[in-house]
Amino acid sequence: MSERPPAFDLVVRNGRIATAADVFACDIGIRDGRIAALGEGLAGREEIDATGKWVLPGGIDSHVHISQPSGEGIVMADDFASATRSAALGGNTTVLPFCMQESGTTLRSAVSAYHAKAEGECYVDVSFHLIITDPSESVLGQELPALVADGYPSFKVFMTYEGLALTDRQILEVMEVARQTRALVMVHAENYDIIRFLTDRLEQDGRTAPRYHAASRPIIAEREATSRAISLAELSDVPLMVVHVSNREAMEEIRRAQAKGLKILGETCPQYLVLTAADLDGLNMEGAKYVCSPPPRDPASQEACWEGLQQGVFATFSSDHCPFRYDDPQGKLTPKGRTSFRWVPNGIPGVGARLPILFSEGVVKGRIDINRFVAVTATNHAKVYGLYPKKGTIAVGADADIAIWDPELTRTLTHDALQDGSDYTPYEGMEITGWPVLTMVRGRVVARDGVLTGAKGFGQHVPRRL
């Protein structure tokens, strides 16, 4: 009598599994790219021994910018290949970049062009948000509802930036479409007029170095816009995600809205946990490496952002990966940027550093437990953006998107380890404890021990429903 073949393509055994709710020990049986069984004594054609390791859902980074138009003479540092490569090495299995509607173009054409950029280039799975810059009658009445139905049920609006900022009336019109289609609106909340006023005053006084970027975007500009965006969402009766929250005052606006029963969600990012405005004080143009919006604040703001993560005010922890090369005239050292902080490209890289920073600073240092780590880095992203339970958890039937972590592995964070398209990391030199040693997308190992092993093009676009 012949032996029966192994029941599974792959088995992960001997690890400690954590979800957003539980910690348990068992084998994970994987078949056809999905988790087929959780149990003991499972047999597979291949096996991975995770003794002494955490076995977690692969990270989902729901706020990244890839191959996005960035203004005349400015080129974003990452295409889909380099960004998803860094994501995989950092323990991520899905990323959600933004497809931006450029002025004078249709949303549908923007989506088609963005898919063309991603096709055959991705190492991990992707799903697209939309950025609404021209809420015309045809966009609101035809294109946006059709795209929501096609699997793009989240879109972002800006309250700042030339060419991106919408008026309150326009935001209300976008929210009305969201209400009708049951979609989710994301908002970059900063008061554009405050920023323009302060920028003009600073330049008139000759204060143009990168460090003045932080002074031009004070907490009050973020707090006011957050309050206003929440009010518009309350009027419209729509859920709202306030992204990249940097300080206590904006966090408290979200907390108060949640206490009232409003459907308001919040997100924060690594830069608001470990950087401060003092990082922009570097000599010459070094401070440009840290220019992002909202800017990093101060230690008290860092503590507030930790509190938001600990207490559930922030549902998600994302990177806001928005990479530009530093030593490049098409990046941070653009000639106009040398004349004033106003023109320095806004954004910093972080998709590969997000999870190690939160694991080391959060789990290892006792600020959050492993379940909260899983929730804010994977499960909540999947639930908020319509990927759950296919993504974001370890359960029978879910995609076998898994990251195996060595909780005791120590590393000094360097850009070389992150392998994105930029030429620096703002977190260079951070001492990290805990590192993802294996990343698996739909049952296939795409990164192991700091080496990319997956095939470019394996990553797929995933339509979503909310």
C-alpha positions as a Markdown table, in Angstrom:
| # | Residue | x | y | z |
|---|---|---|---|---|
| 1 | Met | 0.0 | 0.0 | 0.0 |
| 2 | Ser | 1.5 | 3.3 | -1.1 |
| 3 | Glu | 2.0 | 6.2 | 1.3 |
| 4 | Arg | -0.5 | 9.0 | 1.1 |
| 5 | Pro | 1.0 | 12.3 | -0.3 |
| 6 | Pro | 1.3 | 15.2 | 2.1 |
| 7 | Ala | -2.0 | 17.0 | 2.5 |
| 8 | Phe | -0.5 | 20.5 | 2.1 |
| 9 | Asp | 1.8 | 22.4 | -0.2 |
| 10 | Leu | 3.6 | 24.0 | 2.8 |
| 11 | Val | 3.4 | 23.7 | 6.5 |
| 12 | Val | 4.7 | 26.3 | 9.0 |
| 13 | Arg | 5.4 | 24.6 | 12.3 |
| 14 | Asn | 6.6 | 25.3 | 15.8 |
| 15 | Gly | 6.0 | 29.0 | 15.9 |
| 16 | Arg | 3.9 | 31.3 | 18.2 |
| 17 | Ile | 1.0 | 32.6 | 16.2 |
| 18 | Ala | -0.5 | 36.0 | 17.0 |
| 19 | Thr | -3.7 | 37.6 | 15.6 |
| 20 | Ala | -5.4 | 40.8 | 16.6 |
| 21 | Ala | -7.2 | 38.8 | 19.3 |
| 22 | Asp | -5.3 | 35.7 | 20.3 |
| 23 | Val | -1.9 | 34.1 | 20.8 |
| 24 | Phe | -1.6 | 30.3 | 20.2 |
| 25 | Ala | 0.7 | 27.6 | 19.0 |
| 26 | Cys | -0.1 | 25.2 | 16.1 |
| 27 | Asp | 0.9 | 24.3 | 12.6 |
| 28 | Ile | -0.3 | 26.2 | 9.6 |
| 29 | Gly | -1.2 | 24.1 | 6.6 |
| 30 | Ile | -1.1 | 26.0 | 3.3 |
| 31 | Arg | -2.7 | 24.8 | 0.0 |
| 32 | Asp | -3.1 | 26.7 | -3.2 |
| 33 | Gly | -1.9 | 29.9 | -1.7 |
| 34 | Arg | -4.5 | 29.9 | 1.2 |
| 35 | Ile | -4.5 | 28.8 | 4.8 |
| 36 | Ala | -6.2 | 25.4 | 4.6 |
| 37 | Ala | -5.8 | 24.2 | 8.2 |
| 38 | Leu | -4.6 | 25.1 | 11.7 |
| 39 | Gly | -3.7 | 22.1 | 13.8 |
| 40 | Glu | -1.0 | 19.8 | 15.1 |
| 41 | Gly | 1.1 | 17.3 | 13.2 |
| 42 | Leu | 0.3 | 18.6 | 9.8 |
| 43 | Ala | 2.4 | 17.4 | 6.9 |
| 44 | Gly | 3.4 | 19.3 | 3.8 |
| 45 | Arg | 5.6 | 18.9 | 0.7 |
| 46 | Glu | 7.7 | 21.7 | 2.2 |
| 47 | Glu | 8.0 | 22.8 | 5.8 |
| 48 | Ile | 9.3 | 25.9 | 7.6 |
| 49 | Asp | 10.4 | 25.6 | 11.2 |
| 50 | Ala | 9.5 | 28.7 | 13.1 |
| 51 | Thr | 10.8 | 27.6 | 16.5 |
| 52 | Gly | 11.4 | 30.6 | 18.7 |
| 53 | Lys | 9.7 | 33.0 | 16.3 |
| 54 | Trp | 6.5 | 34.9 | 16.0 |
| 55 | Val | 4.2 | 33.9 | 13.1 |
| 56 | Leu | 2.1 | 37.0 | 12.2 |
| 57 | Pro | -0.2 | 38.1 | 9.5 |
| 58 | Gly | 1.8 | 39.9 | 6.8 |
| 59 | Gly | 1.8 | 43.6 | 7.2 |
| 60 | Ile | -0.6 | 45.8 | 5.2 |
| 61 | Asp | 0.6 | 49.3 | 4.6 |
| 62 | Ser | -2.5 | 51.2 | 3.6 |
| 63 | His | -0.8 | 54.6 | 3.0 |
| 64 | Val | 2.0 | 54.6 | 0.5 |
| 65 | His | 2.9 | 56.7 | -2.6 |
| 66 | Ile | 4.5 | 55.0 | -5.6 |
| 67 | Ser | 5.2 | 56.4 | -9.1 |
| 68 | Gln | 3.0 | 59.4 | -8.3 |
| 69 | Pro | 3.3 | 62.7 | -10.3 |
| 70 | Ser | 5.1 | 65.1 | -8.0 |
| 71 | Gly | 5.4 | 68.4 | -9.8 |
| 72 | Glu | 7.6 | 69.9 | -12.5 |
| 73 | Gly | 11.2 | 68.7 | -12.3 |
| 74 | Ile | 10.5 | 66.4 | -9.4 |
| 75 | Val | 10.6 | 62.6 | -9.7 |
| 76 | Met | 9.4 | 60.2 | -7.0 |
| 77 | Ala | 12.1 | 57.7 | -6.0 |
| 78 | Asp | 10.1 | 54.5 | -6.1 |
| 79 | Asp | 8.4 | 52.6 | -8.9 |
| 80 | Phe | 6.3 | 49.6 | -8.1 |
| 81 | Ala | 9.2 | 47.2 | -8.3 |
| 82 | Ser | 11.4 | 49.0 | -5.8 |
| 83 | Ala | 8.6 | 50.0 | -3.4 |
| 84 | Thr | 7.2 | 46.5 | -3.2 |
| 85 | Arg | 10.7 | 45.0 | -2.9 |
| 86 | Ser | 11.3 | 47.1 | 0.2 |
| 87 | Ala | 7.8 | 46.3 | 1.5 |
| 88 | Ala | 8.5 | 42.6 | 1.3 |
| 89 | Leu | 11.9 | 42.9 | 3.1 |
| 90 | Gly | 10.1 | 44.8 | 5.8 |
| 91 | Gly | 7.5 | 42.1 | 6.5 |
| 92 | Asn | 4.6 | 43.5 | 4.3 |
| 93 | Thr | 2.5 | 41.4 | 2.0 |
| 94 | Thr | 0.0 | 44.1 | 0.7 |
| 95 | Val | 0.4 | 47.8 | 0.1 |
| 96 | Leu | -2.2 | 50.4 | -0.9 |
| 97 | Pro | -0.8 | 53.2 | -3.0 |
| 98 | Phe | -2.7 | 56.2 | -4.3 |
| 99 | Cys | -3.8 | 56.6 | -7.9 |
| 100 | Met | -3.9 | 60.4 | -8.4 |
| 101 | Gln | -6.2 | 62.1 | -10.8 |
| 102 | Glu | -4.1 | 64.8 | -12.6 |
| 103 | Ser | -5.7 | 68.1 | -13.6 |
| 104 | Gly | -7.5 | 67.8 | -16.9 |
| 105 | Thr | -7.6 | 64.0 | -16.9 |
| 106 | Thr | -10.4 | 61.6 | -16.1 |
| 107 | Leu | -10.3 | 59.3 | -13.1 |
| 108 | Arg | -10.8 | 56.2 | -15.4 |
| 109 | Ser | -7.8 | 57.1 | -17.5 |
| 110 | Ala | -5.7 | 57.7 | -14.4 |
| 111 | Val | -6.6 | 54.3 | -13.1 |
| 112 | Ser | -5.7 | 52.6 | -16.4 |
| 113 | Ala | -2.4 | 54.4 | -16.5 |
| 114 | Tyr | -1.6 | 53.4 | -12.9 |
| 115 | His | -2.4 | 49.8 | -13.6 |
| 116 | Ala | 0.0 | 49.9 | -16.5 |
| 117 | Lys | 2.8 | 51.1 | -14.2 |
| 118 | Ala | 2.1 | 48.3 | -11.8 |
| 119 | Glu | 1.6 | 45.5 | -14.3 |
| 120 | Gly | 4.3 | 42.8 | -13.9 |
| 121 | Glu | 6.3 | 44.9 | -11.4 |
| 122 | Cys | 5.1 | 43.9 | -8.0 |
| 123 | Tyr | 6.6 | 41.6 | -5.4 |
| 124 | Val | 3.7 | 41.9 | -3.0 |
| 125 | Asp | 0.0 | 42.4 | -3.5 |
| 126 | Val | -1.4 | 45.9 | -4.1 |
| 127 | Ser | -4.7 | 47.7 | -4.1 |
| 128 | Phe | -5.4 | 51.3 | -5.2 |
| 129 | His | -6.9 | 54.2 | -3.4 |
| 130 | Leu | -8.0 | 57.2 | -5.6 |
| 131 | Ile | -7.0 | 60.8 | -5.1 |
| 132 | Ile | -9.7 | 63.3 | -6.2 |
| 133 | Thr | -8.2 | 66.6 | -7.4 |
| 134 | Asp | -10.9 | 67.6 | -9.9 |
| 135 | Pro | -14.4 | 66.7 | -8.6 |
| 136 | Ser | -16.2 | 67.7 | -11.8 |
| 137 | Glu | -19.8 | 66.8 | -12.5 |
| 138 | Ser | -18.8 | 63.8 | -14.6 |
| 139 | Val | -16.3 | 62.5 | -12.0 |
| 140 | Leu | -18.8 | 62.8 | -9.2 |
| 141 | Gly | -21.8 | 61.6 | -11.1 |
| 142 | Gln | -20.4 | 58.9 | -13.3 |
| 143 | Glu | -16.7 | 57.9 | -12.9 |
| 144 | Leu | -16.4 | 57.8 | -9.1 |
| 145 | Pro | -19.5 | 55.6 | -8.5 |
| 146 | Ala | -18.5 | 53.3 | -11.3 |
| 147 | Leu | -15.0 | 52.9 | -9.9 |
| 148 | Val | -16.3 | 52.2 | -6.4 |
| 149 | Ala | -18.4 | 49.4 | -7.9 |
| 150 | Asp | -15.3 | 48.1 | -9.7 |
| 151 | Gly | -13.3 | 47.7 | -6.4 |
| 152 | Tyr | -11.8 | 51.1 | -5.6 |
| 153 | Pro | -14.0 | 52.0 | -2.6 |
| 154 | Ser | -11.7 | 54.5 | -0.8 |
| 155 | Phe | -10.5 | 57.9 | -2.0 |
| 156 | Lys | -8.5 | 60.7 | -0.6 |
| 157 | Val | -9.1 | 64.4 | -0.5 |
| 158 | Phe | -6.5 | 67.1 | 0.4 |
| 159 | Met | -7.1 | 70.3 | 2.4 |
| 160 | Thr | -3.7 | 71.7 | 1.5 |
| 161 | Tyr | -1.2 | 71.8 | -1.4 |
| 162 | Glu | -1.4 | 73.9 | -4.6 |
| 163 | Gly | -3.4 | 72.0 | -7.2 |
| 164 | Leu | -4.7 | 69.4 | -4.7 |
| 165 | Ala | -6.6 | 71.3 | -2.1 |
| 166 | Leu | -10.3 | 71.1 | -2.4 |
| 167 | Thr | -12.8 | 73.7 | -1.0 |
| 168 | Asp | -15.2 | 72.7 | 1.8 |
| 169 | Arg | -18.0 | 72.6 | -0.8 |
| 170 | Gln | -16.0 | 70.2 | -3.0 |
| 171 | Ile | -15.2 | 68.0 | -0.1 |
| 172 | Leu | -18.9 | 67.8 | 0.8 |
| 173 | Glu | -19.7 | 66.9 | -2.8 |
| 174 | Val | -17.1 | 64.0 | -2.7 |
| 175 | Met | -18.6 | 62.9 | 0.6 |
| 176 | Glu | -22.0 | 62.8 | -0.8 |
| 177 | Val | -20.8 | 60.3 | -3.4 |
| 178 | Ala | -19.2 | 58.3 | -0.6 |
| 179 | Arg | -22.5 | 58.2 | 1.3 |
| 180 | Gln | -24.4 | 57.1 | -1.8 |
| 181 | Thr | -21.8 | 54.4 | -2.7 |
| 182 | Arg | -20.9 | 53.3 | 0.9 |
| 183 | Ala | -17.2 | 54.3 | 0.2 |
| 184 | Leu | -14.6 | 55.7 | 2.6 |
| 185 | Val | -13.2 | 59.2 | 2.4 |
| 186 | Met | -9.6 | 59.7 | 3.6 |
| 187 | Val | -8.4 | 63.3 | 4.3 |
| 188 | His | -5.1 | 65.1 | 4.6 |
| 189 | Ala | -6.1 | 67.6 | 7.2 |
| 190 | Glu | -4.0 | 70.8 | 7.3 |
| 191 | Asn | -5.3 | 74.4 | 6.9 |
| 192 | Tyr | -4.0 | 75.6 | 3.5 |
| 193 | Asp | -4.5 | 79.3 | 4.2 |
| 194 | Ile | -2.7 | 79.2 | 7.5 |
| 195 | Ile | 0.3 | 77.4 | 5.8 |
| 196 | Arg | 0.4 | 79.9 | 2.9 |
| 197 | Phe | 0.2 | 82.9 | 5.3 |
| 198 | Leu | 3.0 | 81.6 | 7.5 |
| 199 | Thr | 5.1 | 80.5 | 4.5 |
| 200 | Asp | 4.9 | 84.0 | 3.0 |
| 201 | Arg | 5.8 | 85.6 | 6.3 |
| 202 | Leu | 8.8 | 83.3 | 6.9 |
| 203 | Glu | 10.2 | 83.9 | 3.5 |
| 204 | Gln | 9.8 | 87.7 | 3.9 |
| 205 | Asp | 11.9 | 87.4 | 7.0 |
| 206 | Gly | 14.5 | 85.4 | 5.2 |
| 207 | Arg | 13.8 | 82.2 | 7.1 |
| 208 | Thr | 13.9 | 79.8 | 4.2 |
| 209 | Ala | 16.0 | 76.8 | 5.4 |
| 210 | Pro | 14.3 | 73.4 | 5.7 |
| 211 | Arg | 13.8 | 73.7 | 9.4 |
| 212 | Tyr | 11.2 | 76.4 | 8.8 |
| 213 | His | 9.0 | 73.9 | 7.1 |
| 214 | Ala | 7.9 | 72.8 | 10.6 |
| 215 | Ala | 7.2 | 76.4 | 11.6 |
| 216 | Ser | 5.0 | 76.9 | 8.5 |
| 217 | Arg | 2.8 | 74.0 | 9.4 |
| 218 | Pro | 2.0 | 74.4 | 13.2 |
| 219 | Ile | -0.2 | 72.0 | 15.2 |
| 220 | Ile | -3.1 | 74.5 | 15.1 |
| 221 | Ala | -3.2 | 74.2 | 11.3 |
| 222 | Glu | -3.7 | 70.4 | 11.6 |
| 223 | Arg | -6.0 | 70.6 | 14.5 |
| 224 | Glu | -8.3 | 73.1 | 12.8 |
| 225 | Ala | -8.5 | 71.2 | 9.6 |
| 226 | Thr | -9.1 | 67.9 | 11.4 |
| 227 | Ser | -12.0 | 69.5 | 13.3 |
| 228 | Arg | -13.4 | 70.9 | 10.1 |
| 229 | Ala | -13.1 | 67.7 | 8.2 |
| 230 | Ile | -14.9 | 65.8 | 11.0 |
| 231 | Ser | -17.7 | 68.4 | 10.9 |
| 232 | Leu | -18.1 | 67.9 | 7.2 |
| 233 | Ala | -18.2 | 64.2 | 7.6 |
| 234 | Glu | -20.8 | 64.5 | 10.4 |
| 235 | Leu | -22.9 | 66.7 | 8.2 |
| 236 | Ser | -22.6 | 64.2 | 5.4 |
| 237 | Asp | -23.1 | 61.1 | 7.6 |
| 238 | Val | -20.1 | 59.3 | 6.1 |
| 239 | Pro | -17.1 | 57.5 | 7.7 |
| 240 | Leu | -13.8 | 59.4 | 7.5 |
| 241 | Met | -10.2 | 58.4 | 7.9 |
| 242 | Val | -7.9 | 61.2 | 9.1 |
| 243 | Val | -4.5 | 60.1 | 7.9 |
| 244 | His | -1.0 | 60.8 | 9.3 |
| 245 | Val | -2.0 | 62.4 | 12.6 |
| 246 | Ser | 1.0 | 64.0 | 14.3 |
| 247 | Asn | 0.0 | 65.5 | 17.6 |
| 248 | Arg | -2.3 | 65.4 | 20.7 |
| 249 | Glu | -4.7 | 68.2 | 19.6 |
| 250 | Ala | -5.7 | 66.5 | 16.3 |
| 251 | Met | -5.8 | 63.1 | 18.1 |
| 252 | Glu | -8.2 | 64.6 | 20.7 |
| 253 | Glu | -10.5 | 65.9 | 18.0 |
| 254 | Ile | -10.8 | 62.3 | 16.6 |
| 255 | Arg | -11.3 | 60.9 | 20.1 |
| 256 | Arg | -14.1 | 63.4 | 20.8 |
| 257 | Ala | -15.8 | 62.5 | 17.6 |
| 258 | Gln | -15.5 | 58.8 | 18.3 |
| 259 | Ala | -17.0 | 59.4 | 21.8 |
| 260 | Lys | -20.0 | 61.0 | 20.1 |
| 261 | Gly | -20.5 | 57.9 | 18.0 |
| 262 | Leu | -19.3 | 59.4 | 14.8 |
| 263 | Lys | -17.6 | 57.1 | 12.2 |
| 264 | Ile | -14.2 | 58.8 | 12.4 |
| 265 | Leu | -11.0 | 56.8 | 12.1 |
| 266 | Gly | -7.4 | 57.9 | 12.7 |
| 267 | Glu | -4.0 | 56.9 | 11.5 |
| 268 | Thr | -0.5 | 57.7 | 12.6 |
| 269 | Cys | 3.0 | 56.9 | 11.2 |
| 270 | Pro | 6.6 | 56.1 | 12.3 |
| 271 | Gln | 7.8 | 59.7 | 11.8 |
| 272 | Tyr | 5.5 | 60.9 | 14.6 |
| 273 | Leu | 6.7 | 58.3 | 17.0 |
| 274 | Val | 10.5 | 58.6 | 16.6 |
| 275 | Leu | 11.3 | 61.9 | 14.8 |
| 276 | Thr | 10.9 | 65.5 | 16.0 |
| 277 | Ala | 11.0 | 69.0 | 14.3 |
| 278 | Ala | 14.6 | 69.2 | 15.6 |
| 279 | Asp | 15.6 | 66.7 | 12.9 |
| 280 | Leu | 15.0 | 69.4 | 10.3 |
| 281 | Asp | 17.7 | 71.5 | 11.8 |
| 282 | Gly | 20.6 | 69.8 | 9.9 |
| 283 | Leu | 23.3 | 71.9 | 8.4 |
| 284 | Asn | 23.0 | 73.1 | 4.8 |
| 285 | Met | 20.2 | 71.1 | 3.2 |
| 286 | Glu | 20.4 | 68.0 | 5.5 |
| 287 | Gly | 17.1 | 68.9 | 7.1 |
| 288 | Ala | 15.4 | 68.4 | 3.8 |
| 289 | Lys | 15.6 | 64.7 | 4.4 |
| 290 | Tyr | 12.9 | 65.1 | 7.1 |
| 291 | Val | 10.5 | 67.4 | 5.2 |
| 292 | Cys | 7.1 | 65.8 | 5.3 |
| 293 | Ser | 3.6 | 67.0 | 6.0 |
| 294 | Pro | 2.4 | 67.2 | 8.7 |
| 295 | Pro | 6.0 | 67.7 | 10.0 |
| 296 | Pro | 7.4 | 65.7 | 13.0 |
| 297 | Arg | 6.6 | 67.6 | 16.2 |
| 298 | Asp | 8.1 | 67.2 | 19.7 |
| 299 | Pro | 8.4 | 64.5 | 22.4 |
| 300 | Ala | 5.0 | 65.4 | 23.9 |
| 301 | Ser | 3.4 | 64.8 | 20.5 |
| 302 | Gln | 5.2 | 61.5 | 20.2 |
| 303 | Glu | 3.7 | 60.4 | 23.5 |
| 304 | Ala | 0.3 | 61.5 | 22.3 |
| 305 | Cys | 0.6 | 59.4 | 19.2 |
| 306 | Trp | 1.6 | 56.4 | 21.3 |
| 307 | Glu | -1.5 | 57.0 | 23.4 |
| 308 | Gly | -3.6 | 57.1 | 20.3 |
| 309 | Leu | -2.3 | 53.7 | 19.3 |
| 310 | Gln | -2.6 | 52.2 | 22.8 |
| 311 | Gln | -6.2 | 53.3 | 23.3 |
| 312 | Gly | -7.5 | 52.6 | 19.8 |
| 313 | Val | -8.0 | 56.2 | 18.7 |
| 314 | Phe | -5.8 | 55.3 | 15.8 |
| 315 | Ala | -7.1 | 52.2 | 13.9 |
| 316 | Thr | -4.1 | 52.0 | 11.7 |
| 317 | Phe | -0.3 | 52.6 | 11.7 |
| 318 | Ser | 1.0 | 53.3 | 8.2 |
| 319 | Ser | 4.2 | 54.6 | 6.7 |
| 320 | Asp | 3.0 | 57.4 | 4.5 |
| 321 | His | 5.9 | 56.2 | 2.3 |
| 322 | Cys | 6.5 | 59.1 | -0.1 |
| 323 | Pro | 10.1 | 58.8 | -1.3 |
| 324 | Phe | 12.4 | 61.2 | -3.0 |
| 325 | Arg | 16.1 | 60.9 | -3.4 |
| 326 | Tyr | 18.2 | 63.3 | -1.4 |
| 327 | Asp | 21.3 | 63.9 | -3.4 |
| 328 | Asp | 19.4 | 64.5 | -6.7 |
| 329 | Pro | 18.3 | 67.7 | -8.4 |
| 330 | Gln | 15.0 | 65.9 | -9.2 |
| 331 | Gly | 14.6 | 65.1 | -5.5 |
| 332 | Lys | 15.2 | 66.9 | -2.2 |
| 333 | Leu | 18.0 | 69.0 | -3.7 |
| 334 | Thr | 15.9 | 70.4 | -6.4 |
| 335 | Pro | 17.3 | 73.9 | -7.3 |
| 336 | Lys | 14.1 | 75.6 | -6.2 |
| 337 | Gly | 14.2 | 73.8 | -2.9 |
| 338 | Arg | 17.6 | 75.3 | -2.2 |
| 339 | Thr | 15.9 | 78.7 | -2.4 |
| 340 | Ser | 13.1 | 77.9 | 0.2 |
| 341 | Phe | 11.6 | 75.1 | 2.2 |
| 342 | Arg | 8.4 | 75.9 | 0.2 |
| 343 | Trp | 9.8 | 74.0 | -2.8 |
| 344 | Val | 11.4 | 71.0 | -1.1 |
| 345 | Pro | 9.5 | 67.9 | -2.1 |
| 346 | Asn | 7.3 | 66.8 | 0.7 |
| 347 | Gly | 7.6 | 63.2 | 1.9 |
| 348 | Ile | 10.0 | 60.6 | 3.3 |
| 349 | Pro | 10.6 | 56.9 | 2.7 |
| 350 | Gly | 9.4 | 54.4 | 5.2 |
| 351 | Val | 7.6 | 51.3 | 3.8 |
| 352 | Gly | 10.4 | 48.9 | 4.8 |
| 353 | Ala | 11.1 | 50.5 | 8.2 |
| 354 | Arg | 7.5 | 50.8 | 9.4 |
| 355 | Leu | 7.1 | 47.4 | 11.0 |
| 356 | Pro | 10.6 | 47.0 | 12.6 |
| 357 | Ile | 10.3 | 50.4 | 14.2 |
| 358 | Leu | 6.9 | 49.7 | 15.7 |
| 359 | Phe | 7.9 | 46.2 | 16.8 |
| 360 | Ser | 11.1 | 47.5 | 18.5 |
| 361 | Glu | 9.7 | 50.7 | 20.0 |
| 362 | Gly | 6.3 | 49.3 | 20.7 |
| 363 | Val | 6.2 | 45.6 | 21.5 |
| 364 | Val | 9.8 | 45.1 | 22.7 |
| 365 | Lys | 9.7 | 48.2 | 24.9 |
| 366 | Gly | 6.2 | 47.3 | 26.3 |
| 367 | Arg | 4.2 | 50.2 | 24.9 |
| 368 | Ile | 1.9 | 47.8 | 23.0 |
| 369 | Asp | 1.3 | 44.1 | 23.1 |
| 370 | Ile | 1.7 | 41.7 | 20.1 |
| 371 | Asn | -2.1 | 41.7 | 19.5 |
| 372 | Arg | -2.3 | 45.5 | 19.2 |
| 373 | Phe | 0.8 | 45.3 | 16.9 |
| 374 | Val | -1.0 | 42.9 | 14.6 |
| 375 | Ala | -4.2 | 45.0 | 14.7 |
| 376 | Val | -2.7 | 48.3 | 13.8 |
| 377 | Thr | -0.3 | 46.9 | 11.2 |
| 378 | Ala | -2.5 | 44.4 | 9.4 |
| 379 | Thr | -5.9 | 43.4 | 10.6 |
| 380 | Asn | -7.5 | 46.8 | 11.0 |
| 381 | His | -6.1 | 47.9 | 7.6 |
| 382 | Ala | -7.9 | 44.9 | 6.1 |
| 383 | Lys | -11.1 | 45.6 | 7.9 |
| 384 | Val | -11.2 | 49.3 | 7.2 |
| 385 | Tyr | -10.3 | 49.0 | 3.5 |
| 386 | Gly | -12.3 | 46.0 | 2.5 |
| 387 | Leu | -9.7 | 43.2 | 2.4 |
| 388 | Tyr | -10.8 | 41.2 | 5.4 |
| 389 | Pro | -10.9 | 38.2 | 5.9 |
| 390 | Lys | -9.0 | 37.5 | 2.7 |
| 391 | Lys | -6.1 | 39.6 | 4.1 |
| 392 | Gly | -4.9 | 40.7 | 7.5 |
| 393 | Thr | -5.3 | 37.6 | 9.7 |
| 394 | Ile | -4.2 | 34.0 | 10.2 |
| 395 | Ala | -7.4 | 31.9 | 9.7 |
| 396 | Val | -8.6 | 29.0 | 7.6 |
| 397 | Gly | -9.6 | 30.4 | 4.2 |
| 398 | Ala | -7.4 | 33.5 | 4.4 |
| 399 | Asp | -4.6 | 34.2 | 1.9 |
| 400 | Ala | -1.4 | 32.7 | 3.2 |
| 401 | Asp | 0.2 | 36.1 | 3.8 |
| 402 | Ile | 2.5 | 35.5 | 6.7 |
| 403 | Ala | 5.5 | 37.2 | 8.2 |
| 404 | Ile | 7.8 | 35.3 | 10.6 |
| 405 | Trp | 9.6 | 37.5 | 13.1 |
| 406 | Asp | 12.7 | 36.8 | 15.2 |
| 407 | Pro | 11.8 | 38.9 | 18.4 |
| 408 | Glu | 15.4 | 38.9 | 19.6 |
| 409 | Leu | 17.3 | 39.7 | 16.4 |
| 410 | Thr | 19.0 | 43.1 | 16.7 |
| 411 | Arg | 20.0 | 45.3 | 13.8 |
| 412 | Thr | 21.1 | 48.9 | 13.2 |
| 413 | Leu | 18.6 | 50.3 | 10.7 |
| 414 | Thr | 20.3 | 51.3 | 7.5 |
| 415 | His | 19.1 | 52.3 | 4.1 |
| 416 | Asp | 21.0 | 49.5 | 2.5 |
| 417 | Ala | 18.8 | 47.0 | 4.4 |
| 418 | Leu | 15.6 | 48.6 | 3.2 |
| 419 | Gln | 16.4 | 48.5 | -0.6 |
| 420 | Asp | 13.8 | 51.1 | -1.7 |
| 421 | Gly | 14.5 | 53.5 | -4.5 |
| 422 | Ser | 15.6 | 56.4 | -2.4 |
| 423 | Asp | 19.2 | 57.1 | -1.3 |
| 424 | Tyr | 18.6 | 57.5 | 2.4 |
| 425 | Thr | 16.3 | 56.6 | 5.3 |
| 426 | Pro | 15.4 | 59.2 | 7.9 |
| 427 | Tyr | 15.7 | 56.4 | 10.5 |
| 428 | Glu | 19.4 | 55.7 | 9.7 |
| 429 | Gly | 21.3 | 54.4 | 12.7 |
| 430 | Met | 18.2 | 53.4 | 14.9 |
| 431 | Glu | 18.9 | 50.3 | 17.0 |
| 432 | Ile | 16.1 | 47.8 | 16.3 |
| 433 | Thr | 15.2 | 44.7 | 18.3 |
| 434 | Gly | 12.9 | 42.3 | 16.4 |
| 435 | Trp | 13.0 | 41.8 | 12.6 |
| 436 | Pro | 11.0 | 40.0 | 10.0 |
| 437 | Val | 13.1 | 37.1 | 8.8 |
| 438 | Leu | 10.6 | 35.6 | 6.3 |
| 439 | Thr | 7.8 | 37.1 | 4.3 |
| 440 | Met | 5.3 | 34.9 | 2.5 |
| 441 | Val | 2.6 | 36.2 | 0.0 |
| 442 | Arg | -0.2 | 33.7 | -0.9 |
| 443 | Gly | 2.0 | 30.8 | 0.2 |
| 444 | Arg | 5.1 | 31.8 | -1.6 |
| 445 | Val | 8.2 | 33.0 | 0.2 |
| 446 | Val | 9.2 | 36.4 | -1.3 |
| 447 | Ala | 11.9 | 37.4 | 1.2 |
| 448 | Arg | 14.1 | 35.5 | 3.6 |
| 449 | Asp | 16.8 | 36.7 | 6.0 |
| 450 | Gly | 17.1 | 40.1 | 4.3 |
| 451 | Val | 17.3 | 38.6 | 0.8 |
| 452 | Leu | 14.5 | 39.0 | -1.8 |
| 453 | Thr | 13.5 | 35.6 | -3.1 |
| 454 | Gly | 10.2 | 36.3 | -4.8 |
| 455 | Ala | 9.6 | 36.9 | -8.5 |
| 456 | Lys | 8.8 | 40.4 | -9.8 |
| 457 | Gly | 5.2 | 40.2 | -11.1 |
| 458 | Phe | 3.9 | 37.7 | -8.6 |
| 459 | Gly | 2.2 | 40.5 | -6.7 |
| 460 | Gln | -1.4 | 41.1 | -7.9 |
| 461 | His | -3.9 | 43.9 | -7.8 |
| 462 | Val | -6.7 | 43.1 | -5.3 |
| 463 | Pro | -10.2 | 44.6 | -5.8 |
| 464 | Arg | -11.9 | 45.6 | -2.6 |
| 465 | Arg | -15.4 | 46.0 | -1.2 |
| 466 | Leu | -16.4 | 48.1 | 1.8 |
